[in-house]
């Protein structure tokens, strides 16, 4: 793409990050036998999808053993290994989240929803809900609930807490969980995935070994599961290596910023708002987004909590669009203040999510490996729903892997048809063309999107996406609407990062790839977009033209948004990043 358009605007794609995906993130020879770790199945990512895969596979392995089978025995001392870069499973996991309960009930059939709440990862069934338009900073108007936002009977949960529960169950069933371990390279030998290599630990800023240096290790498996979440650099390398995106649309992204509040009185219903305030309706700004406000009742403590978040499509054109500051500003609306006022913020976090849906899902299998959950783009961003798809895809992945192990089949391709025939494929098919019109903005694209929603996918055809980083950027006025943080009700980015438990060491290597000298419009995009204050433009840089960018990578909360707008997130050293608890 050209560096500038006819009107002089620049797009992030014109300044690609300094990275060679396949050269850096694929290792083509496996170390000698005495230097490797051999496991049965390696799962990269200890979130809801990866752990659902582990738990379903382990259920089947134990059932097989009870019936005289030998599959577990053939997998060796470590039948299932989960490689998780955070300090604990769920430490980097964040979602709204209101979950359709069926896949979770299927995965853990002996548990009731009341058991979920006692375990501390579920916070109540949705009985009442409301959707509001917010045309101004003072006015809210209740509107009929659109079909994607109907949540009666669903469950409010914390995905980070759910992941910790899933990890405990998996470990009790025989999984080996390697936390604080980053999977930095995909092992590919003779056209087949053989496993992953863990990252080095104890390197300095310039990559030099420090006194506590520990080299990475090849983890070799019969099958590998990529469950890295919204943007996995091994997933990206695999997609390129095996042409998994052939005849697919490019993936597009959204960014959500979330807070959890302890409030003096319970919220009696689930709330979504559809703006337009504090976003702009102007197609020039390209802003599309919305909010959630979910009630959470902590059965263990009796506390009344509220989950509140703001989601913005990363298709916008105004470089000063800041999801974090939009959330802070949204909290000043009377609709929100009456819910939160008198309360206390107890958690904050941010995460990107894939928004391309059905047409952007890559091919799900390759020789020796498969993709699950957000790694495969299994999110319905019309309904803000993906957790149930993560769990269901994990169940189906576990079943496909077990079948292959039991029968001696080398291919995992039956998993692809299983996804297509399941609730995952059917639900994403119905909304496959409903989001693309919104790339034209709410005013122009809203009616056509609504038509595709109402007809539930009966209109034939395939609507195309274009990559978020192809959107030309300009420095607009969205920043002029943001409120100033007061440290009590509205907050700045750095104090927000602090409460995530982020413990990245100051002398760790940089895991973020961006060009350091870019047009002011691109630099401003990164500065405002990043919820953690990672990017900074020195004060003495010119107001126009090319500027230097400072990358404060130790602030990073691994949200992944930079990859959508011209940079590349790679894995940090194992154990770095946030430690989310109830997000």
C-alpha positions in Angstrom: 0.0 0.0 0.0 1.2 3.5 -0.8 2.6 5.5 2.1 0.0 8.3 1.5 -3.4 8.6 -0.2 -4.4 11.4 -2.6 -5.4 13.6 0.3 -2.1 13.1 2.1 -3.4 10.7 4.8 -1.2 7.7 5.8 -2.2 4.2 6.7 -0.4 2.0 9.3 0.1 -0.8 6.7 2.6 1.5 4.9 4.9 1.1 7.9 5.0 -2.6 8.7 6.7 -3.9 11.8 10.3 -5.2 11.5 9.5 -8.9 11.7 9.9 -12.0 9.5 7.2 -14.2 10.8 8.2 -17.6 9.4 12.0 -17.0 9.8 11.7 -15.9 13.4 8.8 -17.9 14.8 9.2 -21.3 13.1 12.0 -23.7 14.1 12.7 -26.3 11.4 14.9 -28.7 13.2 14.2 -30.5 16.5 17.0 -30.7 19.1 18.6 -34.0 19.9 16.5 -36.5 21.9 18.3 -35.9 25.2 17.6 -32.2 25.1 13.9 -32.2 24.4 10.7 -32.6 26.5 8.4 -35.2 25.0 4.7 -35.0 25.7 1.6 -36.6 24.3 -0.4 -33.4 23.4 0.9 -29.9 23.7 -1.6 -27.1 24.2 -0.3 -23.5 23.8 -2.5 -21.2 25.9 -4.1 -21.8 29.3 -7.3 -19.9 28.6 -10.9 -21.2 28.2 -10.4 -22.8 24.8 -7.1 -24.5 25.5 -8.2 -25.8 28.9 -11.5 -27.0 27.5 -9.5 -29.0 25.0 -7.3 -30.5 27.8 -10.2 -31.3 30.0 -12.3 -33.1 27.3 -9.2 -35.0 26.1 -8.4 -36.1 29.6 -12.0 -37.2 30.2 -11.8 -39.4 27.1 -8.3 -40.8 28.1 -9.6 -41.8 31.5 -12.7 -43.4 30.1 -10.6 -45.3 27.6 -8.3 -46.6 30.4 -11.3 -47.6 32.5 -12.5 -49.7 29.6 -9.1 -51.4 29.1 -7.7 -49.0 26.5 -4.0 -48.0 26.4 -4.1 -44.6 24.8 -3.1 -42.8 28.0 -0.3 -45.2 28.5 1.0 -44.7 25.0 1.2 -40.9 25.5 3.9 -41.4 28.1 4.5 -39.7 31.4 3.0 -36.4 30.3 -0.1 -37.1 28.3 -1.2 -33.5 28.1 1.0 -30.4 28.6 -0.4 -26.8 28.7 2.1 -24.0 28.0 0.9 -20.8 29.5 3.0 -17.5 29.4 1.2 -15.8 32.4 2.0 -16.5 36.0 -1.2 -18.5 36.3 -3.8 -19.8 33.8 -6.3 -17.0 33.2 -3.7 -14.4 34.1 -3.9 -12.8 30.6 -7.6 -13.8 30.0 -10.3 -11.1 29.9 -13.9 -10.9 28.5 -17.2 -9.2 29.4 -18.5 -11.9 29.9 -22.1 -13.2 29.6 -21.9 -16.8 28.5 -24.4 -19.1 26.8 -24.3 -22.0 29.3 -24.7 -25.1 27.2 -21.0 -25.9 26.3 -19.9 -25.4 29.9 -22.7 -27.7 31.1 -21.6 -30.2 28.5 -17.9 -30.0 29.5 -18.6 -30.5 33.2 -21.9 -32.4 33.3 -21.7 -33.2 37.0 -21.8 -29.5 37.9 -24.9 -27.3 38.3 -24.9 -23.5 37.6 -25.1 -23.1 41.4 -21.9 -25.1 41.6 -20.3 -22.6 39.2 -21.1 -19.8 41.6 -19.8 -21.6 44.6 -16.5 -22.2 42.7 -16.3 -18.4 42.2 -16.2 -18.1 38.4 -19.9 -17.4 37.8 -22.0 -14.5 39.2 -25.6 -15.1 38.4 -28.2 -15.9 35.7 -29.5 -13.1 33.5 -33.2 -12.5 34.3 -33.6 -8.8 33.3 -31.9 -6.8 30.6 -32.1 -3.4 28.9 -30.5 -1.7 25.9 -30.1 2.0 25.7 -29.2 4.6 23.0 -27.0 7.4 24.4 -27.4 10.3 21.9 -25.7 12.8 24.2 -23.6 12.9 27.4 -26.8 13.5 29.4 -29.6 11.6 27.6 -30.3 7.9 27.5 -33.3 6.3 25.7 -34.3 2.7 26.2 -34.8 0.8 22.9 -36.2 -2.6 22.0 -33.6 -5.3 22.6 -32.0 -6.3 19.3 -31.8 -10.1 18.8 -28.0 -10.3 19.3 -28.3 -8.6 22.7 -31.0 -11.0 24.1 -29.3 -12.7 27.1 -32.1 -14.0 29.2 -31.0 -17.3 30.8 -27.3 -16.7 30.1 -24.7 -16.5 32.9 -22.3 -13.7 34.0 -18.9 -15.1 34.5 -15.2 -14.2 34.9 -13.1 -15.9 32.3 -9.9 -15.5 34.2 -11.5 -17.2 37.2 -13.0 -19.9 35.0 -9.6 -20.6 33.5 -8.1 -21.1 37.0 -10.9 -23.6 37.8 -10.4 -25.4 34.5 -6.7 -25.6 35.1 -7.2 -27.1 38.6 -9.5 -29.8 37.1 -7.1 -30.5 34.3 -4.1 -30.8 36.7 -6.0 -33.2 38.9 -6.8 -35.3 35.8 -3.1 -35.6 34.9 -2.2 -32.5 32.8 1.2 -30.9 33.3 0.8 -27.1 33.3 3.9 -25.1 32.5 3.0 -21.5 33.7 5.4 -18.6 33.2 6.5 -20.4 30.0 6.2 -18.6 26.6 5.9 -20.7 23.5 8.1 -18.6 21.1 8.6 -20.9 18.1 6.5 -23.5 16.3 8.5 -26.7 15.6 7.9 -27.7 11.9 9.8 -30.6 10.4 9.1 -32.2 7.1 5.9 -30.2 6.7 4.4 -31.3 10.0 4.0 -29.5 13.3 6.1 -31.4 15.9 5.5 -29.1 18.9 6.8 -25.8 20.2 9.9 -24.3 21.6 9.7 -22.5 24.9 11.3 -19.1 25.3 14.6 -18.2 27.0 14.4 -16.7 30.4 16.8 -14.3 32.0 17.9 -12.2 29.0 18.6 -8.5 29.3 17.2 -5.6 27.2 19.7 -6.2 24.4 19.2 -10.0 24.5 22.3 -10.7 26.5 22.2 -13.6 29.0 21.9 -12.5 32.6 23.1 -14.3 35.7 19.8 -16.2 36.0 19.6 -17.2 32.3 17.7 -20.3 31.4 17.6 -21.4 27.7 14.3 -22.6 26.1 13.5 -26.2 25.3 11.9 -28.0 22.4 8.6 -29.5 23.6 7.8 -32.3 21.2 4.2 -33.7 20.9 2.2 -36.1 18.8 -0.4 -33.3 18.3 -0.3 -29.5 19.1 -3.2 -27.2 19.9 -2.8 -23.5 19.3 -5.1 -21.8 21.8 -3.2 -18.5 22.0 -6.3 -16.2 22.1 -7.0 -13.1 20.1 -3.5 -12.7 18.5 -1.0 -15.5 18.8 2.3 -15.0 17.0 2.6 -18.8 16.6 -0.9 -18.9 15.1 0.1 -16.2 12.7 3.2 -18.1 11.7 1.2 -21.3 11.2 -1.4 -19.5 9.1 1.4 -18.3 6.7 3.4 -21.5 6.8 0.4 -23.7 5.9 -1.6 -21.2 3.8 -4.5 -21.5 6.2 -5.9 -18.1 5.2 -6.2 -19.1 1.5 -9.6 -18.0 0.1 -10.5 -16.4 3.5 -11.1 -12.8 4.3 -8.5 -11.0 6.4 -9.1 -10.9 10.2 -10.2 -7.6 11.7 -10.2 -6.6 15.4 -11.8 -4.8 18.2 -10.5 -3.6 21.5 -12.3 -3.8 24.8 -11.4 -2.1 28.0 -13.0 -3.3 31.2 -13.4 -2.4 34.9 -15.0 -4.3 37.8 -16.6 -2.2 40.5 -17.7 -3.1 44.0 -21.0 -1.2 44.4 -23.1 -0.3 47.4 -26.4 -1.5 45.9 -26.9 -4.4 43.4 -27.7 -3.8 39.7 -30.9 -5.6 38.9 -30.4 -6.1 35.2 -27.8 -6.5 32.4 -27.3 -3.3 30.3 -25.9 -2.6 26.9 -25.6 0.8 25.2 -25.3 1.5 21.5 -24.2 5.1 21.5 -23.5 7.1 19.5 -22.1 9.1 22.4 -19.2 9.3 23.2 -18.3 8.2 19.7 -18.8 10.2 16.5 -21.5 9.3 14.0 -19.4 10.9 11.2 -18.2 8.3 8.6 -15.0 10.4 8.5 -14.2 9.2 12.0 -15.1 5.6 11.3 -16.0 4.9 14.9 -18.2 1.9 15.8 -18.6 0.6 19.3 -20.7 0.0 22.4 -20.7 -0.8 26.0 -21.8 -3.3 28.6 -22.8 -3.1 32.2 -23.2 -6.5 33.9 -24.3 -7.3 37.4 -22.1 -9.7 39.4 -23.0 -11.2 42.7 -20.1 -12.8 44.5 -21.5 -15.8 46.4 -18.4 -16.3 48.4 -18.1 -12.7 49.9 -21.7 -11.5 49.4 -20.3 -8.4 47.5 -22.3 -6.8 44.8 -20.1 -6.2 41.8 -20.5 -4.6 38.3 -18.6 -5.4 35.2 -18.4 -2.4 32.8 -16.6 -2.1 29.5 -16.3 -0.2 26.3 -15.6 -2.0 23.0 -14.4 -0.1 19.9 -13.8 -1.5 16.4 -10.2 -1.0 15.4 -11.4 0.3 12.0 -11.6 3.9 13.1 -9.8 6.7 11.3 -9.3 9.4 14.0 -5.9 8.7 15.6 -7.0 10.1 18.9 -9.6 7.4 19.5 -8.8 5.9 22.9 -10.9 3.0 24.2 -9.6 3.5 27.7 -10.5 7.2 27.8 -13.8 6.6 26.1 -14.7 4.2 29.0 -13.7 6.9 31.5 -15.8 9.4 29.7 -18.8 7.1 29.4 -18.8 6.6 33.2 -19.7 10.3 33.6 -23.1 9.7 31.9 -26.0 9.8 34.4 -27.1 6.3 33.4 -23.8 5.0 34.6 -23.1 7.2 37.6 -26.2 6.1 39.4 -24.9 2.5 39.1 -21.3 3.1 40.1 -21.4 6.1 42.4 -20.3 5.4 45.9 -18.5 2.3 44.7 -14.9 1.3 44.3 -13.0 0.1 41.3 -11.4 -3.3 42.1 -10.1 -4.4 38.7 -9.2 -3.2 35.2 -8.0 -4.8 32.0 -7.9 -4.6 28.2 -8.0 -7.2 25.4 -8.4 -7.2 21.7 -10.9 -9.6 20.1 -11.2 -11.0 16.6 -14.2 -9.5 14.7 -14.1 -11.0 11.3 -16.4 -13.9 12.0 -17.1 -16.8 9.7 -15.4 -15.6 6.5 -12.2 -14.6 8.4 -11.8 -18.0 10.1 -8.7 -19.7 8.7 -8.5 -23.4 7.9 -8.6 -25.0 11.3 -6.1 -27.8 10.9 -2.6 -28.5 9.5 -0.5 -31.6 9.8 0.1 -32.2 13.5 -1.9 -29.3 14.8 -5.2 -27.4 15.1 -6.7 -24.1 16.1 -9.3 -23.5 18.8 -11.3 -20.5 20.1 -10.1 -16.9 19.5 -7.0 -18.2 17.7 -9.3 -19.3 15.0 -11.5 -16.2 15.2 -14.5 -17.9 16.6 -16.3 -14.8 17.9 -19.7 -13.4 17.2 -19.0 -9.7 17.7 -22.5 -8.7 16.9 -23.7 -10.4 20.1 -20.3 -9.9 21.9 -20.2 -13.7 22.4 -17.2 -15.9 22.0 -16.6 -17.8 25.3 -19.1 -20.5 24.5 -17.5 -21.0 21.1 -14.1 -21.3 22.9 -15.4 -24.0 25.1 -17.3 -25.9 22.4 -14.3 -25.8 20.0 -12.1 -27.2 22.8 -14.6 -30.0 23.4 -14.6 -30.9 19.7 -10.8 -30.5 19.5 -10.3 -32.9 22.4 -12.6 -35.4 20.8 -10.8 -35.1 17.4 -7.4 -35.6 18.9 -8.5 -38.6 21.0 -10.0 -40.2 17.9 -6.8 -39.7 16.0 -4.7 -41.2 18.9 -7.1 -44.1 19.3 -7.2 -45.0 15.6 -3.6 -44.1 14.7 -4.8 -41.5 12.2 -2.3 -38.7 11.6 -4.9 -36.1 10.3 -7.0 -33.9 12.5 -9.2 -32.7 9.6 -12.5 -34.3 10.9 -12.4 -31.5 13.5 -13.1 -28.9 10.7 -16.4 -30.6 9.8 -17.3 -31.1 13.4 -17.0 -27.3 14.0 -19.0 -26.6 10.8 -21.8 -28.9 12.0 -21.8 -27.6 15.6 -23.3 -24.5 17.3 -20.1 -22.7 16.5 -20.4 -23.1 12.7 -24.1 -22.6 12.6 -24.2 -19.4 14.8 -21.3 -17.8 13.0 -22.8 -18.6 9.6 -26.0 -16.8 10.4 -24.1 -13.5 11.1 -21.4 -14.0 8.5 -22.2 -10.8 6.5 -23.7 -8.7 9.3 -20.6 -6.9 10.5 -18.9 -5.9 7.2 -21.4 -3.1 6.4 -20.4 -1.3 9.6 -16.9 -0.6 8.1 -18.8 2.2 6.4 -19.9 3.5 9.8 -23.2 3.2 11.7 -25.2 5.7 9.6 -24.3 4.1 6.2 -23.8 0.5 7.3 -26.3 0.1 10.1 -29.4 -0.5 8.0 -27.7 -3.1 5.8 -26.2 -4.8 8.9 -29.7 -4.9 10.4 -31.1 -6.6 7.3 -28.5 -9.4 7.5 -29.3 -9.8 11.2 -33.0 -10.0 10.8 -32.8 -12.6 8.0 -30.4 -14.8 10.0 -28.0 -15.4 7.1 -30.6 -16.2 4.5 -29.3 -13.5 2.1 -26.7 -15.3 0.0 -23.3 -14.1 -0.9 -20.0 -13.2 0.8 -19.2 -9.6 1.9 -15.5 -8.7 2.0 -13.4 -7.3 4.8 -10.4 -5.0 4.5 -7.6 -5.0 7.1 -7.7 -2.5 9.9 -4.2 -1.3 9.1 -5.2 -0.2 5.6 -7.4 2.5 7.1 -5.8 6.0 6.5 -5.5 7.9 9.8 -5.9 11.6 10.6 -5.6 13.5 13.9 -9.1 14.4 14.8 -11.0 15.8 17.8 -12.2 12.7 19.7 -9.5 13.5 22.3 -11.3 16.8 23.1 -14.2 14.9 24.7 -12.2 12.9 27.2 -12.6 13.7 30.9 -9.6 14.3 33.1 -8.9 11.5 35.5 -9.7 12.3 39.2 -8.2 9.1 40.6 -11.4 8.2 42.4 -14.0 7.7 39.7 -12.1 8.2 36.5 -8.6 7.0 36.1 -5.5 7.4 33.9 -3.8 4.5 32.1 -0.8 4.0 34.3 -2.8 3.7 37.5 -5.0 1.2 35.7 -2.1 -0.9 34.6 -0.8 -0.9 38.2 -3.9 -2.7 39.5 -3.6 -5.5 37.0 -0.6 -6.9 38.9 1.7 -6.3 35.9 5.1 -7.5 37.0 7.2 -7.2 33.8 10.8 -6.5 34.9 12.4 -3.3 33.7 15.3 -4.9 32.0 13.3 -7.5 30.1 13.7 -7.8 26.3 11.3 -5.8 24.2 8.4 -8.0 22.9 6.7 -5.3 20.8 7.7 -4.7 17.2 7.0 -1.3 15.6 8.9 1.0 13.3 10.3 3.7 15.6 10.2 6.6 13.0 6.8 7.1 11.5 4.4 9.9 10.4 2.8 11.8 13.3 -0.6 10.3 12.5 0.6 6.8 13.0 2.4 7.6 16.2 -0.6 9.3 17.6 -2.7 6.3 16.7 -0.5 4.1 18.8 -0.3 6.5 21.7 -4.1 7.0 22.0 -5.1 3.4 21.2 -2.9 1.6 23.7 -4.8 1.3 27.0 -1.5 0.8 28.9 0.5 3.8 27.9 3.1 1.8 26.1 3.8 4.3 23.2 5.1 7.8 23.7 6.1 10.7 21.5 8.8 12.9 22.9 7.8 16.5 23.5 10.5 17.9 21.2 9.2 16.0 18.1 7.7 18.1 15.3 3.9 18.5 15.1 3.8 17.2 11.6 5.8 14.8 9.5 8.0 12.0 10.8 8.4 11.5 14.5 10.3 9.1 16.8 8.3 6.8 19.0 9.3 5.6 22.4 8.1 2.1 23.4 7.6 1.6 27.1 7.0 -2.1 26.7 7.1 -3.0 30.4 3.7 -1.4 30.7 2.2 -3.8 28.2 -0.9 -5.8 29.3 -0.8 -8.1 26.2 -4.0 -6.7 24.8 -2.8 -7.3 21.2 -4.4 -4.2 19.6 -1.1 -3.0 18.2 -1.1 -5.9 15.7 -4.3 -4.5 14.1 -2.8 -1.0 13.6 0.6 -1.5 12.2 2.7 -3.2 14.8 3.2 -6.8 16.1 2.8 -8.2 19.6 5.1 -11.2 20.3 5.2 -13.1 23.6 7.0 -11.6 26.5 9.3 -13.5 28.8 7.3 -16.1 30.7 5.6 -14.7 33.7 5.6 -11.1 32.5 2.4 -9.1 31.9 -0.8 -8.8 34.0 -2.2 -11.2 36.5 -6.0 -10.8 36.0 -8.2 -12.2 38.8 -11.8 -11.5 38.1 -11.8 -10.0 34.6 
